């Protein structure tokens, strides 16, 4: 069975990054100056309490991490912080956030590449700036080739870095454990500069964790963002916090305090005490390798993340449109080049270290705004805001994340505050001079404050709906189960669309326990987007209805086409329509509804779908054409020796792997909807659905060849294996309700909500599965 695969839309970045890539990008963006250069500078501000400063900075980053995770899973788009701020607070704030985030990443990356040269100079006579420029060129080329290749390099760098730093921490505790008296002396007094010195240091070292959230800028390229983004960020923060706190504790304990406060390579200094047992200066070499991996990973991740900001801003007309074009390898090549050239200029001509410290103040302001963005989006009432991960303890976590960065900025001094104001002012000048005449949208904040209703930008809800449709299914969506339980109609003559709607409404309403006339009215009125033309041959009427417990689907195959002459207004040309997929969902689940529509659309978009749809021998194969290949498997019982042991067994005794079930059974010309006591017979065509690992296990167990997967004989003539009906063969003009039994011929529909009655019977065969238990 072949199913469609989602392909990136034109101009969209391909989804190539998994959990470990998220972890590697987040971890690699944190380790560099924060551990290899900054501890000595920070100790000069706070003394031994620098250890506590690193711990508190890790705690203060948690609200921003949770907020970014929520925003990323609701709006997985390139641009990260910029995109979130633009859509929540409007394009003016988005411009500030976009320029500020890009600016901070560029300076952090330049600082990291210079630092890499400084550590290399400890073991070899190399020019620092030319070496930093060479690495900038190398990382630019890797980024141009693709995010997958960039993340592959990132994996190697981060794996080496974490392994060496873990060795550093273990050896450090072994060493300081031998001199407890010295350790006690080094930590007394603990707060020599008071609480104010500690708080100022927290603001200074906060930049060590700032890289954690930069992975949001590549959210568009991450598979399963609702799982991989929050989990990857949490694992990265845990790794960084442990190594920062433990590592700085060791540095404070083994280095003389006076020397420590003036040391710009403290880890290399500590290597003499910790790895003195290694021959030939190997200890220093190990530390230099770790430092190079750290600085390289920061520089590489910085270019990867920063280059997505110009792309996202250009898509929204805040920057020239040329920056939104993807290059030959599907990467934002112009953004990568601009970012890399800017880093090279900074390395050559500016005091990067000083400017990087100033940029940390703006990073704090950025985090405060991101926490505000979550509050605005939650309170906006936008149905399509449907994050796959929701921050716990809302809104208290966001309020803490909004206030604490502003407090830390106030402790950082006038120079940092003035720099932040200058960056904001420059962004505003660009917005009003260039972007404002080109932008017509506004943020979700206008949805939040109803008194500004005249400024609501309805396009935002439309945009978010489009994003949700593109997102991967979530475990609770149960897409395959919904399709397997779908009702089926097979029209063998030209079917009037009004009759299809009426019949589908009654079949679905009976299963759902809702008013059939209400449901028919919702579908006929083209509510919630109405008839969506997926292709010229397939349409998707859909609606959300109060009172439903779960989504329901009805698949209608119309071999002779659909007639729309009875409808008013703009309607599709039904001459070529061969499939109508009706979808109704609970009113309170807009995100799930949109994801189901999007996934159905992805299957229908496959070039081979219509051929498989029209060639399907029965309702089971119709459904299989919409099931996900990795989540489903079809076999014929008794067709191979591996399936013989299923003959005569009940479904409950079939010994299926956990996470799988039998969803459909085709027995000759009949469909059997399985229960635990259903006994499998030789020749049954069985469809399994479940998790990919379970389906792979079943596939290996039964090992069917393509020939053995063919449908049983006698199923070729249509849904019932009978020739098409004619008017004379239709029999009576009235039959029981569609869901009273599983097969109906010549159904005379009852009057619809408008009181009209069909002028002719719909020559259909209809099947409706029984409602799920419970």
C-alpha positions as CSV (number, residue, x, y, z in Angstrom):
1,X,0.0,0.0,0.0
2,X,1.4,3.4,-0.9
3,X,0.5,6.6,0.8
4,X,1.4,10.2,0.3
5,X,4.3,11.9,1.9
6,X,4.1,15.4,3.0
7,X,6.4,17.6,0.9
8,X,7.5,21.1,1.9
9,X,5.5,23.8,0.3
10,X,7.3,26.1,-2.1
11,X,9.5,28.4,-0.1
12,X,9.3,26.3,3.0
13,X,12.3,24.8,4.7
14,X,12.4,21.0,4.8
15,X,11.8,19.2,8.1
16,X,15.1,17.4,8.6
17,X,15.9,17.9,12.3
18,X,15.1,15.5,15.1
19,X,15.4,15.5,18.9
20,X,19.2,15.1,19.1
21,X,19.5,18.0,16.6
22,X,17.4,20.2,18.9
23,X,19.6,19.2,21.9
24,X,22.8,19.7,20.0
25,X,21.8,23.2,18.7
26,X,20.6,24.3,22.1
27,X,23.6,22.9,24.0
28,X,26.1,24.1,21.5
29,X,24.7,27.6,21.5
30,X,25.2,27.8,25.3
31,X,28.8,26.5,25.8
32,X,31.6,28.8,24.8
33,X,32.5,32.1,26.5
34,X,30.0,31.3,29.3
35,X,32.3,28.6,30.6
36,X,35.7,29.0,29.0
37,X,36.1,32.8,29.3
38,X,33.5,34.4,31.5
39,X,33.9,32.7,35.0
40,X,37.0,34.7,35.9
41,X,35.3,38.0,34.9
42,X,32.2,37.1,36.8
43,X,34.2,36.1,39.9
44,X,35.7,39.6,40.0
45,X,32.1,40.9,40.4
46,X,30.8,38.5,43.0
47,X,33.6,36.3,44.5
48,X,32.9,32.7,45.3
49,X,29.1,33.3,45.0
50,X,29.7,33.2,41.2
51,X,28.6,29.6,41.6
52,X,25.2,30.6,42.9
53,X,25.0,33.3,40.1
54,X,25.3,30.6,37.5
55,X,22.6,28.5,39.2
56,X,20.2,31.5,39.5
57,X,20.8,32.4,35.9
58,X,19.8,28.9,35.0
59,X,16.6,29.2,37.0
60,X,15.7,32.6,35.5
61,X,16.0,31.2,32.0
62,X,13.2,28.6,32.7
63,X,10.2,30.9,32.0
64,X,11.7,31.9,28.7
65,X,12.4,28.3,27.8
66,X,8.8,27.3,28.6
67,X,7.4,30.2,26.7
68,X,9.6,29.7,23.7
69,X,8.7,26.0,23.6
70,X,5.0,26.9,23.7
71,X,5.3,29.5,20.9
72,X,7.5,27.3,18.8
73,X,5.0,24.4,18.8
74,X,2.1,26.7,18.0
75,X,3.9,28.6,15.3
76,X,6.9,26.5,14.0
77,X,8.2,29.0,11.6
78,X,11.7,30.3,10.7
79,X,12.6,33.4,12.6
80,X,11.9,32.2,16.1
81,X,11.7,35.2,18.5
82,X,11.0,37.6,15.7
83,X,8.1,35.6,14.3
84,X,6.5,35.1,17.8
85,X,6.8,38.8,18.7
86,X,5.6,40.0,15.4
87,X,2.4,37.8,15.5
88,X,1.7,38.5,19.1
89,X,2.7,42.1,19.6
90,X,2.6,43.4,16.1
91,X,5.2,44.2,13.4
92,X,6.7,47.1,15.2
93,X,7.7,45.0,18.1
94,X,8.6,42.2,15.7
95,X,11.1,44.5,14.0
96,X,12.8,45.3,17.3
97,X,12.9,41.6,18.2
98,X,14.1,40.5,14.8
99,X,17.0,43.0,14.6
100,X,17.9,42.5,18.3
101,X,17.9,38.7,18.2
102,X,20.0,38.7,15.0
103,X,22.4,41.3,16.4
104,X,22.9,39.4,19.7
105,X,23.6,36.1,17.8
106,X,26.0,37.7,15.4
107,X,28.1,39.2,18.2
108,X,27.9,36.1,20.3
109,X,29.1,34.0,17.3
110,X,32.0,36.5,16.6
111,X,33.0,36.4,20.2
112,X,33.0,32.6,20.2
113,X,35.2,32.4,17.1
114,X,37.7,34.8,18.5
115,X,37.8,32.9,21.7
116,X,38.5,29.7,19.8
117,X,41.6,31.3,18.4
118,X,42.7,32.4,21.9
119,X,42.6,28.9,23.2
120,X,44.4,27.5,20.2
121,X,47.1,30.1,20.8
122,X,47.8,28.3,24.1
123,X,49.2,25.3,22.4
124,X,50.3,26.6,19.0
125,X,51.7,29.8,17.5
126,X,48.7,30.8,15.3
127,X,47.3,34.2,14.4
128,X,43.9,34.5,16.2
129,X,41.9,36.7,13.9
130,X,42.8,35.0,10.6
131,X,42.0,31.7,12.2
132,X,38.6,33.0,13.3
133,X,37.9,34.3,9.8
134,X,38.8,30.9,8.3
135,X,36.4,29.1,10.7
136,X,33.7,31.7,9.8
137,X,34.1,30.8,6.1
138,X,34.0,27.1,6.9
139,X,30.8,27.3,8.9
140,X,29.2,29.5,6.3
141,X,29.8,26.9,3.6
142,X,28.4,24.1,5.8
143,X,25.3,26.2,6.5
144,X,24.8,26.9,2.8
145,X,24.7,23.2,2.1
146,X,21.8,22.5,4.4
147,X,20.5,22.4,8.0
148,X,20.9,18.6,8.1
149,X,24.6,18.9,7.3
150,X,25.0,21.8,9.8
151,X,23.3,19.8,12.6
152,X,25.4,16.8,11.7
153,X,28.6,18.8,12.4
154,X,26.8,20.2,15.5
155,X,26.2,16.7,16.8
156,X,29.9,15.8,16.5
157,X,31.0,19.0,18.2
158,X,28.5,18.8,21.1
159,X,29.2,15.1,21.7
160,X,32.9,15.7,22.0
161,X,32.3,18.8,24.2
162,X,30.0,17.2,26.7
163,X,32.2,14.1,26.9
164,X,35.3,16.1,27.7
165,X,33.5,18.5,30.2
166,X,32.0,15.5,32.0
167,X,35.6,14.1,32.4
168,X,36.6,17.6,33.6
169,X,33.9,17.6,36.3
170,X,34.5,14.1,37.5
171,X,38.3,14.7,37.7
172,X,37.7,18.0,39.4
173,X,35.6,16.6,42.2
174,X,38.2,13.8,42.7
175,X,40.9,16.4,43.0
176,X,39.1,18.9,45.3
177,X,37.9,16.0,47.5
178,X,41.5,15.5,48.5
179,X,41.8,19.0,50.0
180,X,38.6,19.9,51.8
181,X,40.2,22.6,53.9
182,X,41.5,24.5,50.9
183,X,38.1,24.3,49.3
184,X,36.5,25.7,52.4
185,X,39.0,28.6,52.5
186,X,38.3,29.5,48.8
187,X,34.6,29.8,49.5
188,X,34.9,32.1,52.6
189,X,33.5,34.7,52.6
190,X,30.8,33.6,50.1
191,X,29.4,37.0,49.4
192,X,32.3,39.5,49.6
193,X,30.5,42.1,47.4
194,X,27.0,41.6,49.0
195,X,23.7,40.7,47.4
196,X,24.0,43.5,44.8
197,X,27.2,42.1,43.5
198,X,25.6,38.7,43.2
199,X,22.6,40.0,41.3
200,X,24.8,42.0,38.9
201,X,26.7,38.9,38.2
202,X,23.5,36.9,37.5
203,X,22.7,39.5,34.8
204,X,26.3,39.1,33.4
205,X,26.3,35.3,33.3
206,X,22.7,35.1,32.1
207,X,24.1,35.4,28.5
208,X,25.7,32.0,29.1
209,X,22.2,30.4,28.8
210,X,20.9,32.7,26.1
211,X,21.6,30.3,23.3
212,X,19.1,27.8,24.8
213,X,16.2,29.3,23.0
214,X,17.9,30.0,19.6
215,X,16.7,26.7,18.3
216,X,13.3,28.3,17.9
217,X,14.6,30.1,14.8
218,X,14.8,26.7,13.1
219,X,11.5,25.4,14.4
220,X,10.1,25.2,10.8
221,X,12.8,22.5,10.1
222,X,12.1,20.3,13.2
223,X,10.1,17.1,13.0
224,X,7.5,16.6,15.7
225,X,8.1,20.1,17.2
226,X,5.5,19.5,20.0
227,X,7.8,16.8,21.4
228,X,11.3,17.5,20.2
229,X,11.5,21.3,21.0
230,X,10.5,21.3,24.7
231,X,12.2,18.0,25.4
232,X,15.4,18.9,23.5
233,X,15.6,22.3,25.2
234,X,15.0,20.8,28.7
235,X,17.7,18.2,28.2
236,X,20.1,20.9,27.0
237,X,19.3,23.2,30.0
238,X,19.9,20.3,32.4
239,X,23.2,19.5,30.8
240,X,24.4,23.1,30.8
241,X,23.2,23.9,34.3
242,X,25.0,20.8,35.8
243,X,28.3,21.5,33.9
244,X,28.2,25.3,34.5
245,X,27.5,25.0,38.3
246,X,29.8,22.1,38.9
247,X,32.5,23.4,36.6
248,X,32.6,26.9,38.1
249,X,32.6,25.4,41.6
250,X,35.7,23.4,40.6
251,X,37.4,26.5,39.0
252,X,36.7,28.5,42.2
253,X,38.1,25.7,44.3
254,X,41.3,25.0,42.4
255,X,42.5,28.4,41.2
256,X,43.9,31.1,43.5
257,X,41.2,33.8,43.9
258,X,43.4,36.7,42.9
259,X,44.5,34.9,39.7
260,X,41.0,33.6,39.0
261,X,39.5,37.1,38.9
262,X,42.0,38.2,36.2
263,X,42.0,34.9,34.2
264,X,40.5,34.9,30.7
265,X,41.3,31.2,30.2
266,X,40.4,29.7,33.6
267,X,39.7,26.2,32.3
268,X,43.1,25.9,30.8
269,X,44.6,27.2,34.1
270,X,42.7,24.6,36.0
271,X,43.9,21.9,33.7
272,X,47.4,22.1,35.3
273,X,45.9,21.1,38.7
274,X,43.4,18.5,37.5
275,X,45.3,16.7,34.7
276,X,48.8,17.0,36.0
277,X,49.0,13.2,36.0
278,X,48.7,13.2,32.2
279,X,52.1,13.0,30.3
280,X,53.4,15.7,28.0
281,X,50.8,18.4,28.7
282,X,48.0,16.2,27.5
283,X,45.7,17.7,30.1
284,X,46.0,21.2,28.5
285,X,45.5,19.7,25.1
286,X,42.3,18.0,26.2
287,X,40.9,21.3,27.5
288,X,41.9,23.1,24.4
289,X,40.0,20.5,22.3
290,X,36.9,21.0,24.5
291,X,37.2,24.8,24.1
292,X,37.5,24.5,20.3
293,X,34.5,22.3,20.2
294,X,32.6,24.7,22.4
295,X,33.4,27.8,20.4
296,X,33.0,26.1,17.1
297,X,29.5,24.7,18.1
298,X,28.5,28.2,19.2
299,X,29.8,29.8,16.0
300,X,28.2,27.2,13.8
301,X,24.8,27.2,15.7
302,X,24.9,31.0,15.7
303,X,25.2,31.2,11.9
304,X,22.5,28.6,11.5
305,X,20.0,30.4,13.8
306,X,20.9,34.0,12.9
307,X,20.5,33.5,9.2
308,X,16.8,32.5,9.7
309,X,15.9,36.0,11.0
310,X,16.4,37.9,7.7
311,X,14.5,35.1,5.9
312,X,11.5,35.4,8.2
313,X,11.5,39.2,8.2
314,X,11.8,39.3,4.4
315,X,8.8,37.0,4.1
316,X,6.8,39.6,6.1
317,X,8.1,42.6,4.0
318,X,10.1,44.0,6.9
319,X,13.3,43.5,4.8
320,X,13.7,43.3,1.0
321,X,12.1,40.3,-0.6
322,X,15.3,38.9,-2.0
323,X,16.3,37.8,1.5
324,X,13.3,35.4,1.5
325,X,14.5,33.3,-1.4
326,X,16.0,29.8,-0.7
327,X,19.2,28.8,-2.4
328,X,20.1,25.7,-4.4
329,X,20.2,23.5,-1.3
330,X,17.0,24.7,0.2
331,X,18.7,27.1,2.7
332,X,18.4,30.9,3.1
333,X,21.7,31.5,1.3
334,X,21.5,35.3,1.2
335,X,20.8,35.4,5.0
336,X,23.7,33.1,5.6
337,X,26.1,35.2,3.5
338,X,25.0,38.5,5.2
339,X,25.3,36.9,8.7
340,X,28.8,35.4,7.9
341,X,30.1,38.6,6.4
342,X,28.9,40.7,9.3
343,X,30.7,38.3,11.7
344,X,33.9,38.6,9.7
345,X,33.7,42.4,9.8
346,X,33.2,42.3,13.6
347,X,36.1,40.0,14.1
348,X,38.4,42.3,12.1
349,X,37.4,45.8,13.3
350,X,35.5,45.8,16.6
351,X,35.9,45.0,20.2
352,X,33.6,42.1,20.1
353,X,33.9,41.2,23.8
354,X,32.6,44.5,25.0
355,X,29.7,44.6,22.5
356,X,28.8,41.0,23.4
357,X,28.4,42.0,27.0
358,X,26.1,44.9,25.9
359,X,24.1,42.4,23.8
360,X,23.3,40.3,26.9
361,X,21.1,43.2,28.2
362,X,19.0,43.2,25.1
363,X,18.7,39.4,25.3
364,X,17.1,39.8,28.7
365,X,14.7,42.4,27.2
366,X,13.9,39.9,24.4
367,X,13.1,37.2,26.9
368,X,10.7,39.5,28.8
369,X,8.8,40.3,25.6
370,X,8.6,36.6,24.7
371,X,6.9,35.8,28.0
372,X,4.5,38.7,27.4
373,X,3.8,37.2,23.9
374,X,2.5,34.0,25.5
375,X,0.1,35.9,27.7
376,X,-1.1,37.9,24.7
377,X,-1.6,34.7,22.5
378,X,-3.4,32.8,25.3
379,X,-5.8,35.7,26.0
380,X,-6.4,36.6,22.3
381,X,-9.1,34.1,21.9
382,X,-7.7,32.9,18.6
383,X,-9.0,29.4,18.0
384,X,-6.1,28.5,15.8
385,X,-3.6,29.2,18.5
386,X,-3.1,25.5,19.4
387,X,0.4,24.8,20.8
388,X,1.5,21.2,21.0
389,X,3.2,22.1,24.3
390,X,1.6,24.4,26.9
391,X,3.7,26.0,29.5
392,X,2.7,24.8,33.0
393,X,1.7,27.2,35.8
394,X,0.4,29.8,33.4
395,X,0.4,32.8,33.9
396,X,2.6,32.9,36.9
397,X,5.6,31.5,35.1
398,X,5.2,34.1,32.4
399,X,4.8,36.9,34.9
400,X,8.0,35.9,36.6
401,X,9.7,35.7,33.2
402,X,8.4,39.2,32.4
403,X,9.6,40.9,35.6
404,X,12.9,39.1,36.4
405,X,14.8,40.1,33.2
406,X,13.8,43.8,33.6
407,X,15.1,43.6,37.2
408,X,18.4,42.1,36.0
409,X,18.8,44.8,33.4
410,X,18.5,47.4,36.1
411,X,21.4,45.8,37.9
412,X,23.7,45.7,34.9
413,X,24.6,49.4,34.8
414,X,24.0,52.4,32.6
415,X,26.1,51.4,29.7
416,X,24.1,48.2,29.0
417,X,20.8,50.1,29.4
418,X,21.9,52.8,26.9
419,X,23.0,50.2,24.4
420,X,19.6,48.5,24.7
421,X,17.8,51.7,24.1
422,X,20.0,52.6,21.1
423,X,19.2,49.2,19.5
424,X,15.5,49.7,20.1
425,X,15.7,53.2,18.6
426,X,17.5,52.0,15.5
427,X,14.9,49.3,14.9
428,X,12.1,51.8,15.2
429,X,13.7,54.1,12.7
430,X,13.9,51.2,10.2
431,X,10.3,50.2,10.8
432,X,8.8,53.6,10.2
433,X,11.1,54.5,7.4
434,X,11.0,51.2,5.4
435,X,8.6,48.6,6.7
436,X,5.5,50.3,7.9
437,X,4.2,51.4,4.4
438,X,4.6,47.7,3.2
439,X,2.9,46.0,6.1
440,X,-0.9,45.7,6.7
441,X,-1.1,43.2,9.5
442,X,-1.3,43.6,13.2
443,X,-0.6,41.3,16.2
444,X,-2.7,39.2,18.4
445,X,-2.6,41.9,21.0
446,X,-5.5,43.6,19.2
447,X,-7.5,40.4,19.6
448,X,-6.7,40.5,23.3
449,X,-8.1,43.9,24.0
450,X,-11.6,43.9,22.6
451,X,-11.9,47.7,22.9
452,X,-9.4,47.9,20.0
453,X,-11.6,45.5,17.9
454,X,-11.5,47.8,14.9
455,X,-7.8,47.0,14.6
456,X,-8.1,43.2,14.7
457,X,-6.2,41.5,11.9
458,X,-8.3,38.6,10.8
459,X,-5.5,37.4,8.6
460,X,-3.6,36.3,11.7
461,X,-6.2,33.7,12.5
462,X,-6.2,32.6,8.9
463,X,-2.4,32.3,9.0
464,X,-2.4,30.3,12.2
465,X,-5.0,28.0,10.8
466,X,-2.7,27.4,7.8
467,X,0.2,26.6,10.2
468,X,-1.9,24.2,12.2
469,X,-2.9,22.3,9.0
470,X,0.8,21.9,8.2
471,X,1.7,20.5,11.6
472,X,2.3,16.8,12.3
473,X,-0.5,14.8,14.0
474,X,-0.5,14.5,17.7
475,X,-1.1,11.2,19.6
476,X,-4.5,12.3,20.7
477,X,-5.6,13.0,17.1
478,X,-5.9,9.2,16.4
479,X,-5.9,9.9,12.6
480,X,-5.7,6.3,11.5
481,X,-8.4,5.2,13.9
482,X,-10.7,8.0,12.6
483,X,-10.1,6.9,9.0
484,X,-10.6,3.2,9.9
485,X,-13.9,3.9,11.5
486,X,-15.1,6.1,8.7
487,X,-18.5,5.6,7.1
488,X,-18.4,4.9,3.3
489,X,-20.7,5.9,0.4
490,X,-20.2,4.6,-3.1
491,X,-22.2,6.5,-5.8
492,X,-22.3,4.7,-9.1
493,X,-24.3,7.3,-11.0
494,X,-23.9,11.1,-11.0
495,X,-24.6,12.1,-7.5
496,X,-26.3,15.5,-6.6
497,X,-24.2,17.2,-4.0
498,X,-27.3,18.1,-1.9
499,X,-28.2,14.4,-1.6
500,X,-24.6,13.5,-0.6
501,X,-24.7,16.1,2.1
502,X,-28.1,14.9,3.4
503,X,-27.1,11.3,3.5
504,X,-23.7,11.9,5.0
505,X,-25.3,14.1,7.7
506,X,-27.8,11.5,8.7
507,X,-25.2,8.7,8.8
508,X,-22.7,10.8,10.8
509,X,-25.3,12.3,13.1
510,X,-26.6,8.9,14.1
511,X,-23.1,7.8,15.1
512,X,-22.4,11.0,16.9
513,X,-25.8,11.2,18.7
514,X,-26.5,14.8,17.4
515,X,-29.4,16.3,15.5
516,X,-29.0,15.3,11.8
517,X,-30.7,18.4,10.6
518,X,-28.3,20.5,12.6
519,X,-25.4,18.7,11.1
520,X,-26.8,18.9,7.6
521,X,-27.3,22.6,8.0
522,X,-23.7,23.1,9.1
523,X,-22.4,21.2,6.1
524,X,-24.8,22.7,3.6
525,X,-24.1,26.2,4.9
526,X,-20.4,25.7,4.1
527,X,-19.5,26.6,7.7
528,X,-15.9,26.7,9.0
529,X,-14.4,27.1,5.6
530,X,-17.0,25.1,3.7
531,X,-16.0,23.1,0.6
532,X,-12.3,22.9,0.3
533,X,-11.1,21.8,-3.1
534,X,-8.1,19.6,-2.3
535,X,-7.6,18.7,-6.0
536,X,-9.8,19.1,-9.1
537,X,-11.1,15.5,-8.3
538,X,-11.5,15.6,-4.5
539,X,-13.3,18.0,-2.2
540,X,-13.5,18.2,1.6
541,X,-16.6,19.6,3.2
542,X,-16.1,20.1,6.9
543,X,-17.6,21.6,10.0
544,X,-17.2,21.7,13.8
545,X,-20.3,20.9,15.8
546,X,-21.1,21.1,19.5
547,X,-21.9,17.8,21.2
548,X,-19.4,15.6,19.4
549,X,-16.9,13.6,21.5
550,X,-14.6,12.7,18.7
551,X,-14.0,13.5,15.0
552,X,-15.9,11.6,12.4
553,X,-15.3,11.1,8.7
554,X,-17.4,9.9,5.8
555,X,-15.7,8.9,2.5
556,X,-17.8,9.2,-0.6
557,X,-16.6,7.8,-3.9
558,X,-18.5,9.2,-6.9
559,X,-17.5,7.3,-9.9
560,X,-19.6,9.3,-12.3
561,X,-18.9,12.7,-10.7
562,X,-20.9,15.1,-8.5
563,X,-23.6,17.5,-9.6
564,X,-23.6,20.9,-7.9
565,X,-26.5,22.4,-9.8
566,X,-28.8,22.4,-6.8
567,X,-26.5,24.7,-4.8
568,X,-26.5,28.5,-4.8
569,X,-23.4,30.7,-4.9
570,X,-19.9,29.8,-5.8
571,X,-19.4,26.0,-6.0
572,X,-16.7,23.8,-7.5
573,X,-17.1,22.3,-10.9
574,X,-18.4,18.9,-10.0
575,X,-17.8,17.3,-13.4
576,X,-14.4,15.9,-12.4
577,X,-15.1,15.4,-8.7
578,X,-14.7,11.7,-7.8
579,X,-14.2,11.9,-4.1
580,X,-16.0,13.8,-1.3
581,X,-14.4,13.6,2.2
582,X,-16.8,14.8,4.9
583,X,-15.2,15.7,8.2
584,X,-17.0,16.8,11.4
585,X,-15.2,17.5,14.6
586,X,-16.0,18.7,18.2
587,X,-16.5,22.4,18.4
588,X,-13.9,22.8,21.2
589,X,-11.1,21.1,19.2
590,X,-10.2,23.6,16.4
591,X,-6.5,22.5,16.3
592,X,-7.3,18.8,16.0
593,X,-9.9,19.6,13.3
594,X,-7.3,21.6,11.3
595,X,-4.6,18.9,11.7
596,X,-7.0,16.2,10.4
597,X,-7.9,18.4,7.4
598,X,-4.2,19.0,6.7
599,X,-3.3,15.4,6.9
600,X,-6.1,14.3,4.6
601,X,-5.1,17.0,2.2
602,X,-1.5,15.7,2.3
603,X,-2.6,12.2,1.3
604,X,-4.9,13.4,-1.5
605,X,-2.1,15.6,-2.9
606,X,-0.1,12.5,-3.7
607,X,0.0,12.0,-7.5
608,X,-1.1,8.4,-7.3
609,X,-4.0,9.0,-4.9
610,X,-6.8,9.3,-7.4
611,X,-5.8,6.2,-9.3
612,X,-5.7,4.2,-6.1
613,X,-9.0,5.7,-4.9
614,X,-10.8,4.8,-8.1
615,X,-9.3,1.3,-8.3
616,X,-10.1,0.4,-4.7
617,X,-12.0,-2.9,-4.7
618,X,-14.1,-2.0,-1.6
619,X,-14.4,0.2,1.4
620,X,-11.4,-1.4,3.1
621,X,-9.1,-0.4,0.2
622,X,-10.7,3.0,0.1
623,X,-9.8,3.6,3.7
624,X,-6.3,2.1,3.2
625,X,-5.6,4.8,0.5
626,X,-5.9,7.4,3.3
627,X,-4.0,5.5,6.0
628,X,-0.4,6.4,6.8
629,X,1.9,3.8,5.4
630,X,4.1,3.6,8.5
631,X,1.0,3.3,10.7
632,X,-0.9,0.6,8.8
633,X,-0.5,-2.9,7.3
634,X,-2.8,-5.1,5.2
635,X,-2.6,-8.9,5.0
636,X,-4.7,-11.8,3.7
637,X,-5.2,-14.5,6.4
638,X,-3.9,-17.8,5.2
639,X,-2.1,-16.4,2.2
640,X,1.3,-17.3,3.5
641,X,2.5,-19.9,6.1
642,X,3.2,-17.0,8.5
643,X,-0.5,-16.1,8.6
644,X,-1.9,-19.6,9.0
645,X,-1.9,-19.4,12.7
646,X,-4.4,-16.6,12.6
647,X,-7.1,-18.8,11.0
648,X,-9.7,-19.7,13.6
649,X,-8.3,-17.3,16.2
650,X,-10.3,-14.5,17.8
651,X,-9.1,-10.9,17.5
652,X,-8.4,-11.0,21.3
653,X,-6.1,-14.0,20.9
654,X,-4.2,-12.8,17.9
655,X,-1.1,-11.8,20.0
656,X,-0.6,-8.4,18.5
657,X,2.3,-6.2,19.7
658,X,1.5,-3.4,22.1
659,X,0.4,-0.3,20.3
660,X,-1.5,-2.0,17.4
661,X,-4.9,-3.3,16.7
662,X,-7.1,-4.8,13.9
663,X,-9.1,-2.0,12.5
664,X,-10.8,-3.6,9.4
665,X,-11.7,-7.0,8.1
666,X,-12.9,-7.7,4.6
667,X,-14.6,-11.1,4.3
668,X,-15.6,-11.9,0.7
669,X,-18.1,-9.3,-0.2
670,X,-18.8,-8.2,3.3
671,X,-17.0,-5.9,5.7
672,X,-16.7,-7.1,9.3
673,X,-16.1,-4.5,12.0
674,X,-13.9,-6.4,14.5
675,X,-14.5,-6.9,18.2
676,X,-12.5,-9.0,20.6
677,X,-14.6,-12.1,20.0
678,X,-14.5,-11.8,16.1
679,X,-13.0,-15.0,14.7
680,X,-10.6,-14.6,11.8
681,X,-11.2,-16.9,8.8
682,X,-9.1,-17.9,5.9
683,X,-9.2,-15.4,3.1
684,X,-10.0,-12.5,5.4
685,X,-8.2,-9.3,4.3
686,X,-7.1,-7.7,7.6
687,X,-5.9,-4.1,8.1
688,X,-3.8,-3.4,11.2
689,X,-3.1,0.2,12.5
690,X,-0.8,1.2,15.2
691,X,2.6,2.8,16.1
692,X,5.3,2.5,13.5
693,X,7.4,0.1,15.6
694,X,4.4,-2.2,16.1
695,X,3.6,-2.1,12.4
696,X,7.2,-3.0,11.5
697,X,7.0,-5.9,13.9
698,X,3.8,-7.2,12.3
699,X,5.3,-6.7,8.8
700,X,8.3,-8.8,9.8
701,X,6.0,-11.4,11.3
702,X,3.8,-11.9,8.3
703,X,6.3,-11.0,5.5
704,X,3.8,-10.7,2.7
705,X,4.8,-10.3,-1.0
706,X,3.0,-7.7,-3.1
707,X,1.1,-10.6,-4.9
708,X,-0.1,-11.9,-1.6
709,X,-1.4,-8.5,-0.6
710,X,-3.9,-8.5,-3.5
711,X,-7.6,-8.4,-2.6
712,X,-9.6,-11.6,-2.4
713,X,-11.4,-12.8,-5.6
714,X,-14.9,-11.4,-6.1
715,X,-14.2,-7.9,-4.7
716,X,-13.6,-6.3,-8.1
717,X,-17.2,-5.2,-8.9
718,X,-17.6,-2.4,-6.4
719,X,-18.4,-2.0,-2.8
720,X,-20.8,-4.9,-2.7
721,X,-19.4,-6.9,-5.6
722,X,-22.6,-6.2,-7.5
723,X,-23.2,-4.4,-10.8
724,X,-24.4,-0.7,-10.6
725,X,-28.1,-0.3,-9.9
726,X,-30.6,1.3,-12.3
727,X,-33.7,3.2,-11.5
728,X,-35.9,0.1,-12.2
729,X,-33.9,-1.9,-9.8
730,X,-34.1,0.5,-7.0
731,X,-37.1,-1.1,-5.4
732,X,-39.0,0.7,-2.8
733,X,-38.8,4.4,-2.2
734,X,-38.1,4.0,1.5
735,X,-35.7,2.1,3.6
736,X,-34.6,2.0,7.2
737,X,-32.2,4.7,8.5
738,X,-28.7,4.6,6.9
739,X,-27.1,3.5,10.2
740,X,-29.8,1.0,11.1
741,X,-28.0,-1.6,9.0
742,X,-24.9,-1.6,7.0
743,X,-26.2,-1.7,3.4
744,X,-28.8,0.4,1.6
745,X,-30.0,0.4,-1.9
746,X,-32.2,3.0,-3.6
747,X,-32.3,5.1,-0.4
748,X,-35.1,7.7,-0.4
749,X,-33.8,10.4,1.9
750,X,-36.1,12.2,4.4
751,X,-36.8,15.9,3.9
752,X,-33.8,18.1,4.9
753,X,-33.9,21.2,7.1
754,X,-35.4,23.3,4.3
755,X,-38.3,20.9,3.9
756,X,-37.2,19.9,0.4
757,X,-37.3,16.2,-0.6
758,X,-34.9,14.8,-3.2
759,X,-36.5,14.5,-6.7
760,X,-35.0,11.1,-7.2
761,X,-33.4,8.3,-5.2
762,X,-29.7,8.4,-4.7
763,X,-28.4,5.1,-6.2
764,X,-25.9,4.5,-3.5
765,X,-24.5,1.7,-1.5
766,X,-23.8,2.9,2.1
767,X,-22.0,1.4,5.0
768,X,-21.7,2.9,8.4
769,X,-19.6,1.3,11.1
770,X,-21.1,0.8,14.5
771,X,-20.3,3.5,17.1
772,X,-17.1,2.8,19.1
773,X,-17.7,1.2,22.4
774,X,-18.4,3.6,25.2
